[in-house]
Every structure is written in structure tokens, then in C-alpha cells.
Amino acid sequence: MIDTHNIKANIPRLEWTEARRIVIKIGSALLVDCNNGKLKLAWLNSITDEILKLRAQHKDVVVVSSGSIALGRNLIGLPPGPLELDYSQAAAAVGQISLAHAYQDVFHQRGMVAAQILLTLDDTEERRRYLNARCTIEALLDRGVVPIVNENDTVATTEIRYGDNDRLSARVANIIGADCLVLLSDIDGLYTSPSYVGQSSCRIDEVREITPEIEAMAGCSGNTIARGGMVTKLEAAKIALAAGTHMVISSGRVLRPLKVLSEGGPCTWFIAQSDPVTTKKRWISGLLKHAGYIHIDKGAERALLEGRSLLPAGVKRIEGCFDRGDVVVIKSIAGVELGRGLIAYSNIDAKRILGKKSTEIVGILGYNGRSELIHRDDMALMRKSVK
Ligand code: GLU
């Protein structure tokens, strides 16, 4: 559905004000001056002030920042224009150090801690690595740290790379179950026709479905240092909406760009039909294949129906051969299927901690794993929980 009328102008959207976990994607063109390859420090300071405000409201924030190639190419004297892959990798290797330092400095000045996370395509697509990335980001968020993510451009070759941070940021939002993804761009949203065509064109306020009509509106970036254009932004929107994450394209060409969202200013919202947890549960319940069975006692069954997680203490028996993150079927002591979930341990480790208290896990396994065998957000029950 398309809404080209700005009926909700100046009213901040609930998708923004109610968001608890936000991913903010910052494009190279916002952070780096394409004329001299220097960092736009005033802009970086202003967005960091805004992140500080979000953190003060107890919101989790993850930044996906481009800029390594744009910063690095100047430092090693590469000419303007498109670069061969090995030179863009060399530029990224140089520029990423400066980028990470810049974030570390501006965050430190405000009493915040920033962390650098460099991901490859495989880190987000392959299950084990995906889970590792999720655990690391969760641990950082738990300690109040702001992860600054970029693609690991130095090792990612053409076939195994995103190449644009639009889609990477959507996958990151998906991995951590973010409820809102903000793409700060050099344009304030999606227009009915690409502006470079020179036709009269108007901005769309809200998109609920990426139809062929919407896709036809995407143009190309037209910017020499940014890789993504509207096409990759719509690809990002598809990933975000499928995972239950709302996405917004908003202009980063102003200082304090997030203020625009707080004030209901111009932008394009892509509205997900469901939230990340519900979407994930629906996905789990729809999976046909599973890797094993977890037989649980009456107490654990009651706890699950009350909306709680499955702890090792309530497990009687385990069948099957599975790894962390695989889907297993949860069965009652009477053999009735209660639901399915993503298990936090392999069958080998799960058997060792079966029937034990969560506090005993570290002593038995030698590492401090999750206290839940299956977290409630990773579980889809056949019957609705009562809480
Ligand atoms: N990862 C690239 C960089 O840091 C940017 C990719 C993009 O522009 O989306 O330069």
C-alpha cells in the first residue's frame, strides 16, 4: 500500500518512539567528505550526541557504518573513481583503522564504549557463525556497549561479499531481532521516480509491501563514494520486513538527523506486519525438519505454558543429534508434542546438563553457556501460553 500524502507530518511514528532495539546505518557520503577524503567530524559528533540520548532512554543501539574505503583511499593516494577490488580492499584495510578510532574517540568523550565488529557474508548466513555474531552483539548490548559494524572488506571477495551496507544492516537487524532499522542516506526517502530521471517525483511516506510498482521506483545512487543506491535499500527493506523489523529511509544530510524522526519529519517508513519475536516464532513453527526431541517433565511443561523458557532442570530425556541453533521438538512426559524451538546447546552438551540447575552449567561444561536450554523467544508452542 502506498501513501504519498504526508498526513502524519510532524507526528513522530510509534515505530520510532516505541523502538527498543535500533540499528542505524550510516553511509560513506555522510561521514566522509568526497572532495578531500576527510572525516566529517561535526556530523559524527552530532549523531553520537543523538545515540547518547537513545542510550539514556535505555534503547539498544547498533551502528552499521560505512566509510573505510572512502577514508582509506585518500590516505594511500588512490585516484577518484571506481577502484579495482584489491585496491578497494587495501583502502578498506587502511581506512577501517581510522574509522574505528574516530568512533572510539567520540564515544569515549561522551562516556560511552564503542566496539568494532567486522562481518563477512558467511558470518551472517552460516548458522554457527550467525549464532556467534548474535551472541557477541548481545553480550556487548548487555554491557551497554554500542557495536559499530562494517563488512570485513579486506577479506571479502566479489562472490562472498555484500558490497553494500544497506543489506548488511538489515541482516544485522534480523540477527539481533531489532524492531527498527534506520538507513541514513543522502536522500530523504523513496521517490515515485528516481530523481536523476528528471521527472516530477514525490516522496512516499509509507510502504507496507515491496511490490513490483515500488521496485520500479528505485534508481541508482549517483554518488561516487557510496556503493548502495535505492535498489539495495529496497533489498534491505525486504530482509527487514520479512523479519518483522520496521525500516525507515531518512536524510543524513543534516546535523542531528535522528531529530527528524523524533519530530515526524520527511522520510519513508517501511512497515513490518509483525514484530521480530512473532515472526521468528512463526518461522520456527513452520519448519518441517527437526533434529531431535526434548522430553520435559510436568513442571517444565507448566512453565512453558506460562510463557517461560525451558531450563535444563526440567528435561528428562534427549533424543537426536543436533547442534546449537538447530530446531528440536519439545515433548511432554506423555509423548505429546508441545512445540518446537531453537536449542542453545549441542545434543552432547545438552545431555550433560540435563536435569541440572542452570548455575551448575559452567562447572559441568567448563564454559558459561546460556541458562536456558531453549529461550522463550526461540520457541513456538502448539498451545498459546497463558501469560
Ligand atoms: N563497507 C564499505 C566501506 O566501509 C561501504 C559499503 C557501502 O558503501 O555500503 O567503505
Boltz pocket constraint, residues with backbone or C-beta under 6 A from the ligand:
constraints:
  - pocket:
      binder: B
      contacts: [[A, 27], [A, 28], [A, 65], [A, 66], [A, 67], [A, 68], [A, 69], [A, 70], [A, 92], [A, 150], [A, 151], [A, 153], [A, 163], [A, 164], [A, 165], [A, 166], [A, 225], [A, 226], [A, 227], [A, 228]]
      max_distance: 6.0
